[in-house]
Amino acid sequence: MSLRFELSMAAEAASRHGPRTGTLHLERSPTDTISIATPGFLKYTRRGLQPHMVREVEREVTALSAASRVQLEDFLERDFPAVGKYSEGLHRFVHMDRSELLLLDALDPTVTRRTAKATNKFLGVDSEGGTKRVTPEMFVKLVNQLKPDVYVALADYVEEPEPSATKGKRIAKSVERIGPVAGRLREGDHGLGPPFGEKLALVRHSLATLEPAKPRYMVGVSSPDQVLQAIRLGIDVFDSSYPYAVTEQGFASTAARTSTCGSSRCLTISARWWTGCTCFACRSHHRAYVHHLLMTKEMLATVLLQIHNMHCYNRFFEAVRQSLASGDFEQCAEKFLDHYGCMAGEAAGAKGVKRAFDELELLASQANSPTTKDPAQAAQRGDCQCRRLIFELVLARAALCGGHYFMELWYF
Amino acid sequence: MTISSFDSLTPIETSTSPALKFEVLAKCSTTKARASKMTLPHYTAHTPMFMPVGTMGTMKGVTTKQLEALDCHVILGNTYHLGSRPGAELLDKAGGLHKFMNWNRGLLTDSGGFQMVSLLKLANITEEGVEFENPHDGKKMMLTPEMSIGLQNSIGADIMMQLDDVVSSLTTGARVEEAMWRSIRWLDRGMAAHKRPNEQNLFPIVQGGLDPNLRTISAQELSKRDAPGYAIGGLSGGEAKDSFWRMVTLSTDVLPTCKPRYCMGVGYAEDLVVCSALGVDMYDCVFPTRTARFGNALVRTGSMSLRQGKYSDDFRPIDEDCDCPTCKNYTRAYIHTVATKETTGCHLITIHNIAFQMRLMRDIRQAIVDDRYPQFVRSFIRRRFGKTVPAWVVNALKSVNIDLTVADEDGYSAKPISEDFQREPNN
């Protein structure tokens, strides 16, 4: 098995800090290969399936990224997960097509509050069956058994300047199988993390020491504004936890599309997608139906929203790659970020992110929000048939705006 | 997934109404079972059939495209729920429930009367209709037979149910008789109010509690109305199963053989097998989809609670013989990890349970067409119950010439037990 990263520009031209396009090639055997265009994203999953979507439903989202991330903590019901006894690998267990790259990580990037702590010997993980201890040995054993295409080595996420030497060795050993591991960026904050602008500074610092020719995955960074800012620094891979957050709030994304503004193509946001969108949900159903499903708390609501939101997210990345290829990325990203209310640049980043964060909180607290918990408000909204379901792609969630438990940067 | 020989069969009996054609294609030579084709405005359904319940115009997280792939012919919507949300006005605007939910096959709606009585406190039944307190504003409201039909005309289902005077199946005495006669009067009012007889069918409901005499009168009176089909109502409400089957078989004896018969609220596998032997063609029940949400998968031996720890490292499918997407692709161990934790866990089991019901009904139809229904029943019962079988099942099947207490050529015979339910096979 080999993983190869091919930058579309000459190696020397690929600067340490700067947007870049490439292709990630996974070769399991000469006849079993997968290629993923970057910048791209790993599909965020919960217990191996994309949120709300069984495989038949997932297939309705066409041309979706052929890579997924699965977190081990989803399967830690017991001290040694039962899946570890399964002999046919993780792909088969979660019924993922072999044509998809599967990345195994230890922790879920959307979980912002954790009580379990890590020690020198193990990583403590909260689970329904109490705190589970994941030791590096156990992790390696599971990796050998589950055979993910790529895995993020177990790391020590507690506040420590450096992992202990022993552990460092173990990490190094555990990743030898699939290739070299490079840097790791910790932030040491268990609650709401530092502003995104500060994170970007840390990313910049880390990238300075990393080999430019390797792919870089920034875990848990997913909202469009953060993605664009991270791409500017040279991050290649993200994950789709953002569209999931949008779905959970009962919102539908508007499609990011490339449109003509002035003489150049720009990433803009369109409010007309409901009629123009080609996704399965929009082709099959009216807005009023999705509204009805949300009001009656029917499960199909989140199924349809997730289909739509993933479709939009996929289109967003297509547009990003297109603009990178045609050379007007900087201009497009600037315009997008302006529109988003998030000023570009690290200094202003914190302020901008805060604004996006506030906007979502505000929407969620409105009387006719589907996520309103207040029963009096919930009763009122039943009569509101014309609630605006479509919001521009400016929704971000606390968890995605800097509330990750940790931020890590890996390349393979 | 249709039965290959079905379309080439010559109808034995046919009834034609403006919006429904019913053709009995095969009759069991031992029992009262029959296999038929029912042509509805939106779909030609094969019976005996099970109709999953999608109360709110959606089937528990399953897309209509998936429902088609699962071989669902007709699904149910609940008039009371749809009337309050999204409401008749919006349904009219959308062009009916078919278009609103994007379902192009058969739909059936109940009358709303059952929910009035079961969900709402202070429901008061008068000759005019069901008077109830609106849960939103506390005002007194009235659901009349005319209003029920009006709402159902807006929903536009292929089959509508009359508003009936629902009494608990445990009620006895004069109230049962009053309800039976009132239901007939309400039927006549409903039929008069029905505005779309060429697009929608109105089914009357046989009432009469557990009183054979009243049931007979009700079924006879309704038969005079020459409806497109008939429902058997007022059962599945906690009555003894031995009374239940007697009321079912009595009703099918009186109702015209050329019309479809629908037994309301029935969905356990053994009930479907027994009632089909008694001559019932249609069923509905929330059980398969509801139990899925609690992590229970249906199998021919009963039900499997996938949340139990013993499934955490069981790498077999739910059912080796099932060809649903869940069984083809997932192990019990995987479903154990998602059951009741992720919506996808609920989806996976719901899909299996619907597929289970649909496959059972296909097997029933095929056995009737091949005229080997008694053999099918015996092998089903053997697998489901083993050596002991609830007495009501034994009695019901004996009434249609299947005697489980006498050993068959495979050497299987069963001992009746007095309990109405038996969870697992007793081998």
Interface residues (C-beta under 8 A of the other chain):
Chain A: R46 R47 G48 L49 P51 H52 M53 V54 R55 E56 V57 E60 D74 F75 E77 R78 A82 V83 K85 Y86 F93 V94 H95 E128 S284 H285 H286 A288 Y289 H292 L293 M295 T296 E298 M299 L300 T302 V303 L304 A379 G382 Q385
Chain B: M56 G57 T58 M59 K60 G61 V62 T63 T64 K65 Q66 A69 H81 R85 P86 L90 A94 F100 M101 N102 H136 S312 D313 F315 P325 N329 Y330 T331 A333 Y334 H336 T337 V338 K341 E342 T343 T344 G345 C346 H347 L348 I351
